C-alpha cells in the first residue's frame, strides 16, 4: 500500500531554509540534504504509521508523528507529520535542538 505525501507550505519553507544554510557552507552538503529529503518522502509513502508519536503530541485530536533524519551530532532534524487516510501531511522539518512545537507552529493549510 502506498500513501501520498504532501509537504505543506511551512515544511517546504523549512526544507528550503535548511538547504540554503547547508549551501552557504558547502554545495555538496546542500545536494545531499535535498536527496535525503527525497528519501524521507519515499519512506513516508511506504509506511508512515511505523514512526513514533512526536513528543510535541500535545493534542489528543492530532496524531503528530516524527521521523528523525540525520545521524551526525548537530545535523539531526525531525520531520513532523500527520496521517489522514491515505495521505501523509508533512507539517514541519525542525532541527532536533529546537524547542517543541506549539499548535501555532503546525501548518494545516
C-alpha positions in Angstrom: 0.0 0.0 0.0 1.2 3.5 -0.9 0.4 6.8 0.7 0.5 10.2 -0.9 3.0 12.6 0.8 2.1 16.3 0.8 4.6 18.8 2.0 2.7 21.7 3.5 4.0 25.3 2.9 5.8 25.6 6.2 7.5 22.3 5.7 8.6 23.4 2.2 10.0 26.6 3.7 11.8 24.7 6.5 13.4 22.3 3.9 14.4 25.3 1.7 15.9 27.2 4.7 18.0 24.2 5.8 19.1 23.6 2.3 20.2 27.2 1.9 22.0 27.0 5.2 23.9 23.9 4.0 24.5 25.6 0.6 26.1 28.6 2.2 28.7 26.3 3.7 29.1 23.6 1.1 27.2 23.0 -2.2 27.7 19.2 -1.9 26.1 19.3 1.5 23.1 21.1 0.1 22.7 18.5 -2.6 22.9 15.7 0.0 20.2 17.4 2.1 17.7 17.6 -0.8 18.5 14.0 -1.7 17.9 13.0 1.9 14.6 14.7 1.9 13.5 12.8 -1.2 14.4 9.6 0.6 12.3 10.8 3.6 9.3 11.3 1.3 9.8 7.8 -0.1 9.8 6.3 3.5 6.7 8.1 4.5 4.9 6.9 1.3 5.7 3.3 2.2 4.7 3.0 5.9 4.1 6.3 7.8 2.4 4.6 10.8 5.8 2.9 11.5 7.2 6.1 13.0 6.5 7.0 16.6 4.4 9.8 18.0 6.3 13.1 18.5 7.0 14.4 21.9 5.1 17.5 20.7 1.9 15.4 20.5 0.2 17.9 22.8 -3.3 17.4 21.5 -5.1 14.0 21.6 -7.0 15.1 18.4 -3.8 15.3 16.4 -1.7 12.2 16.0 1.6 14.0 15.3 4.4 11.7 14.4 8.1 12.2 13.7 10.8 10.7 11.5 14.4 11.5 12.6 16.7 12.5 9.8 20.5 12.5 10.1 23.0 10.9 12.4 25.8 13.3 12.9 25.8 15.5 16.0 24.3 18.8 15.3 22.8 17.8 12.0 19.7 15.9 13.1 16.3 17.1 12.1 12.8 16.0 12.9 10.2 15.6 10.2 6.8 16.2 11.8 3.7 14.8 10.1 0.2 13.5 10.5 -1.7 10.8 8.6 -5.2 11.4 7.2 -6.5 8.3 5.4 -4.0 7.6 2.6 -2.4 11.0 2.8 0.7 11.9 4.9 0.8 15.7 5.7 4.3 16.9 6.5 3.8 19.9 8.7 7.4 20.9 9.7 11.0 20.0 9.4 12.9 21.2 12.5 16.4 20.9 13.9 16.4 18.4 16.8 17.7 21.1 19.2 14.7 23.4 18.6 12.0 23.7 21.2 8.9 21.6 20.9 6.1 22.8 18.8 3.1 24.8 19.8 -0.3 24.5 18.0 0.6 27.7 16.1 3.7 26.1 14.7 1.8 23.4 12.9 0.6 24.1 9.4 -2.9 22.9 8.4 -3.1 24.8 5.1 
